[in-house]
């Protein structure tokens, strides 16, 4: 609760998980959002249970997230995304 998170960080990431992972699936799917402290830092993970596909270049939404994080934290953050097999336990 005492960690500052820049505005509009989570929304485009969740939107990306739904648009590119869940929406194409006829059966629907699940998106999991987990936030926790890890080694004195905040870790936020957004995952979907769509079949794994090869990750392409980040789209506009994820590029904007990266810029917001750059502005807020300079180099003191890690932002990554990768395909996974389903929604792994966290």
N, C-alpha and C positions, 0 to 999 in steps of 0.2 A: 504493500500500500504506500510505502514511502519511496517508491521508484518512479521517476518521471519518465513517461513514454510520450514521444512526440505525437501530436494529433494525426489522425488518418494514416496510421501505420498498419493496423490490423485489418481494416476493412478491405483494402485492395488485395491483400494476401488471401483472405478468406474468399473474396470474389473470384480470384484466380483459381483457387482449389475447386470451387463450384463450377465455374464456367468451363474449365479445361479438363476437369476430372469427373465430376458428378453429372453435369448436364448431358454429356454425350451417351451416358449409360441408360439403357431402357429400363433397367431395374432400379434406378436411383442410386443412392449411396449414402455414405456417412462422412462427415467432416469432423475431425477432432481438433480442439484447440486446448493446448496445455501451456500454462504459465507457471514457472517456479524459479526459485533461487537456486543457482548452481555455482559453487565456488565463488560466492560473493557477487555474482552477476545475475541479471534477469535473463532467463531463457524462455522464449515464446516459440512454440512449435505449432504449425498448422499442417495437418495431414488429411488426405482423403483415402478412401479404400478402392479407388479406381485401379484397373490393371495398369501396371507400370508401362510407361512409354518413354522414349528417349527425350530427355529435356532439351528444349531448343533455347534460343537466346531469350533473355527476359523481355517481356512486353513492356508497354508504357507504364502500366500500373506498378510493376515491380521495379522499374527504373526510377519511378518517382519515390517509391519507398526507400530505395538506396540513397537518393539525393537527400531526403529528409533525415535519414540516419547520419549521413555525412555532415549535414549542417548542425545536427544536434550533438554528435559525438566525435567528429573528425575521424580518427582511425581506431577509436576505442570501442569497436563493435565488430561483430561477425554477422553477415547476412548471407545465407546460402539456401539453395533449393536444389532438390534432386528427386528423380523418380524413386519410388519405393514399391515394394510388393505389399499392397494392402495397407492397413493402418497398424503399424508396429506398436507394441506395448511401450509405454514411456515410463 
